[in-house]
Amino acid sequence: MAFGKGLKIAPRNIALKNENRRYQVDVVYPQIEGSKSRGVLRLNRRIKELVTKQYQWPLIPPTKEDLRLYEKWPGVFNSVSLDYEVVLATGDLLSIYFDVYSYGIGAAHSVQQSFTVNFDLSSETPLQLTGLFKPNSKYLQFISDYCFRELSKDHQYAVSDPMFKDELAPKLKNYESWNITKEGLRFNFDACRIDGCAAGKDEVKITFDALKEKLKPKSPIESIGRTT
């Protein structure tokens, strides 16, 4: 995938399997090619570090007790599957969503988790959610209220659950998985977080128009908002 000024996103694959230790890892992650600048090299290292962290646990040698337990589930592996989505790639901004599924032998089902990387290519620095908004704008409260309202439409039976309210409360940790799109900001909610695991994962998109009063002037995403 080519973008920006001679840059390209190239996939890297990791496939690991060990029958005796009972693990299987299938990972695809991106690396940026076409630049040897310090910022881009740091970004590539950071992506690799974040990805590597996700699949280290199955590689830990099992104990004898673990192996005895595994005998109850022949042909089943501790596994990690990871893939990514390039949500936005321009000459100035890069926003990537990582989707991870992990399964431990004996568990009822796999666990889905996500993380994101948002990067300002102009300044070659990572983007933080707090850096996009005006001070004292109460942006987290706005995002929380917006997401609560939107997700309540499809999760009516979960609205009264304290977990639903707590996971959507105006706390920064609740909105760590976010992406920049051409239309606005997308907030990702992993499966099992706000409702039963069978409900799957969710996302809420908030347009730049809805956010414009709270966005910091001359923020890295301001130019996208002006063109939508």
N, C-alpha and C positions, 0 to 999 in steps of 0.2 A: 504494500500500500504506500503510494507516494503522496507527499503533502509538503506544504511550505516551500522553502528554498533548497531544493535538492535533498530533502530528508526522505527517509523511507522507514516504514515499520516492518520489521522482518520477524517472523515467528521462530521461536526456539522450542525444541521438543525434548522432553525427558521421559523416558519409558523404563521403569525398573520393576523387576519381578523376581521374587525368591520363593520357591516352593517350600523350602525347609523353614524359613523364618516367617512364611505366610504373609508377605506383603506384596502389594501391587501399586505402582504410582504411574499415572498418566497425566502429564503436565504439558501445556502449551502456554508460553509467555512471550511478550514482545520485547524486542530490542530496537533502539533507534540507530539507523545507519545514515551515513552521509555527512557526519560532523564529528570532529575529534575535539570539540571545545570541552573545557573542564566541566561546564554545567551539564551537558548532554552525557558525558561519561559518568558523572555522579548519578544522573537519573537512571542510566542503565544498571549501575551497580545497585542502586536502591530498589529497583524493580526486582532484580535477581535475588536480593536479600529477602524481600517480602515474600516472594514466591517460595524460596528455599525453606523459609520458616514454616510454611504450610505443610510440607511433606516430610519433615524430619521425624515426627513421632513414630510412623510405622517402621522406620529403619533401625530403631533401638532394638538390640538383640533381645528376644523374648527369654524369660526365665523358664526353668523347668516346669514351674507351676502354670505359666502361660501356655506352654506347649501341651500340657495335659488338658487344659481347658479347651484348646483349639481342636482337640480330637473329637469333641462333640459336634463340630461343624466342619466335616471334611470338605475340601474343595472351596472353602470360603477364605477370603483374604482381608486383612487390614488394608484399607485402600484409600487413596486420595486421587481425585480427578479435578483438574484445574484448567480453566479456559478463560479467555478474555474477550471483551468487546471494546473496540475503539469508538467511543461515543462522539468525540469531536477531535478533529485534527486539522488545524489551520497553520498559517505561518507564524502565528502568535501563541496559540493555545493548544494544549494536548490534554485530553480527558479520557481515561481508560477505566473500565469496570472489570473487576476480576471475580469470577464465580467459582466457588470451591465446594466440592462435595466430599465428605469424609465418612468412612464407615469403619467401625471397630467390631471385630468378630464377637458375635453374641448379642449385638445391639438389635433393637427392633427395626431400625431403619437408618439410612444415612442422614447426615446433618449438613445442611446447606449454609454457607457463610459467604460474605462478600467483603471486598475492600476496594478502594479506588486510588488512583494516582491522578492528580490535577497539576499541570505544570505550565508555567509562563515561559514560553520559548524566547520571548524578547529579553527578559531579564535573567533567564536561565535559573529560575528559582521555583520551588514548590509553592502551590497555592493553598492557603488555609481558608476555611470558611469565614473565620473571624476577620480576615483581611479584606473581605469584599464589601463589608457593610460599614455604615457610619457609626461612630461611637454613640452610645446611648440611644440607638435606634430601636432597641428591643426586638431585634430581628429574629432572635430565637423564639420569642413568644409568638411572633407572627407566623413563623414556619411551623411551629407546634400546632397552633390553632388551625392553620390551613390543612396540614396533614391529618389532623384529627377529624376535621370536617369531611375531607375526601375519603378517608379510609373507613369512616363510619358507614358510608353508603353501602359498602360491600361486606362489612363485618358487623352487622346490626346486633347479632347475638353476643358479640364480644365486647361491645361498648361499655357494658356495666362491669366488666372484669377489671379489677385493680391493675393487672398486668398490662392490659391494653392502654390504660391511662398513663401508667408509669413509663412504658416504652415510648410514648409519644410526648412526654413532658418536655418542657423547654430546657433540656440539658444537652450540652455539646456532645456528650458521648452517644446520645440517641441519634445524632445526625452526622456521624463520621463517614458514612458511606454515601457520598454525593458525587454527582457528575455535572459538567457543563454541557448543555445541548445548544443547538442553534436557536431554540425558542426560549430557553430559560435554564433553571436549575432542576435537576432530577435527584430526588432522595430515594434511596434504596432500603427496603426493609426485608431482612432475611426471613426465610421460613421459620416457623415456631416462635417468632418474636412477639407478634401482636395478636396472634390467634393460634389455633391448633395447627400442628405441623402439616396436616392434610390440606390446609388452606393454601399452602405454598408461599412463595415470596411475593412482595408487592413493591410498587413504586408510585411516587407522587411527583408530578411535574408542576413547577410554579413558574409562570411566564415572567419574562423581564418586565413586562408592563405592570404586573402585579407587585413586583419587587422594587420598581424604580425609585420610589420615595425613600427607600432604606439603603439602596446601594451607594457605596462611597464614590464620589466624583473621581473620574480618571482611574477607576479601578481597572484591572486587566480585562474584565469582561464587559466593560462599558461599551466598547465598540461593537460587540455582537448585539447588545441590546438596542443600539441605535439603528441597526440594519434590519431588525425584525418588524 
